[in-house]
């Protein structure tokens, strides 16, 4: 069973940056497209970004386009989400997903 562990969240001021990481337990990770999702308090979980298995195609939600960059290293079984110019509205728990498997999430708080 694939296990995913997110890390890299924290408290950052508006305009700041964070890099989230998603570590997978199995080499089969490389066969899956990977998505980053987030859930803010009182809101539904929403898709933020995703990347196909060969990193040849990416998707970004309009709200993060131009500020977030997704990447992956299949050899290391890792996916990253570089988040720049963070806004208060980016505050949420961020999750990675592969083939229906979810990590436990990492909290991102953007506040002055």
C-alpha positions in Angstrom: 0.0 0.0 0.0 1.4 3.3 -1.0 2.1 5.7 1.8 2.6 9.4 1.4 4.1 11.9 3.9 3.9 15.6 3.4 6.3 18.1 5.0 7.5 21.6 4.7 4.5 23.5 6.0 4.7 26.3 8.5 4.0 29.9 9.3 5.0 32.5 6.8 4.3 36.1 6.2 2.4 37.3 3.1 4.7 37.4 0.2 6.9 34.7 1.6 7.7 31.3 0.2 7.5 27.7 1.3 8.5 24.4 -0.4 6.3 21.5 0.4 7.5 17.9 -0.1 5.6 14.7 -0.5 7.6 11.5 0.1 6.3 8.2 -1.2 7.0 4.8 0.4 7.0 2.7 -2.8 8.8 2.9 -6.1 5.4 2.3 -7.8 4.9 6.0 -7.0 6.6 6.7 -10.3 3.7 5.2 -12.2 1.2 7.7 -10.9 0.2 11.2 -11.6 0.5 13.2 -8.3 -1.8 15.9 -7.1 -1.6 18.6 -4.4 -4.8 19.5 -2.7 -5.6 21.9 0.1 -8.4 22.4 2.6 -9.0 25.6 4.4 -11.1 25.7 7.6 -14.8 25.5 6.8 -14.1 24.9 3.1 -14.1 21.9 0.9 -10.8 20.3 -0.3 -9.7 21.7 -3.6 -7.2 20.8 -6.2 -4.1 23.0 -6.4 -1.8 21.4 -8.8 -0.9 18.1 -10.4 1.9 16.5 -12.4 1.9 13.5 -14.7 4.2 10.6 -14.0 6.9 11.7 -16.4 6.7 15.4 -15.4 5.9 16.4 -18.9 2.5 17.9 -18.1 1.4 20.0 -15.2 -1.8 21.7 -14.0 -2.4 24.7 -11.7 -5.6 26.1 -10.3 -6.1 29.7 -11.4 -5.7 30.9 -7.9 -2.1 29.7 -7.7 -1.0 30.0 -11.4 2.3 31.9 -11.7 3.1 31.6 -8.0 3.3 27.8 -7.4 5.5 25.3 -9.2 5.1 21.5 -9.0 7.9 19.1 -9.7 8.9 15.5 -9.0 11.9 13.3 -8.7 10.8 9.7 -9.3 14.2 8.3 -8.4 13.8 9.9 -4.9 10.1 9.1 -4.8 9.4 12.8 -4.1 7.1 15.5 -5.3 7.5 19.1 -4.5 5.3 22.2 -4.4 7.3 25.4 -4.5 5.0 28.2 -3.3 6.0 31.8 -3.8 4.3 35.1 -3.1 2.0 33.5 -0.6 -1.3 35.1 0.3 -3.4 34.8 3.4 -6.0 32.9 1.3 -3.4 30.1 0.7 -3.7 29.2 4.4 -4.8 25.6 4.5 -3.8 22.0 5.2 -2.0 20.8 2.1 -2.2 17.1 1.0 -0.7 15.1 -1.8 -2.6 12.3 -3.5 -1.6 9.5 -5.7 -4.1 7.0 -7.1 -6.5 7.7 -4.3 -3.9 7.5 -1.5 -3.6 10.5 0.7 -1.0 11.8 3.1 -1.7 13.2 6.5 -1.3 16.8 5.3 0.9 19.7 6.3 -0.3 23.0 7.7 0.5 26.2 5.8 -0.4 29.4 7.6 0.1 32.8 5.9 -0.2 35.6 8.3 1.6 38.7 9.4 
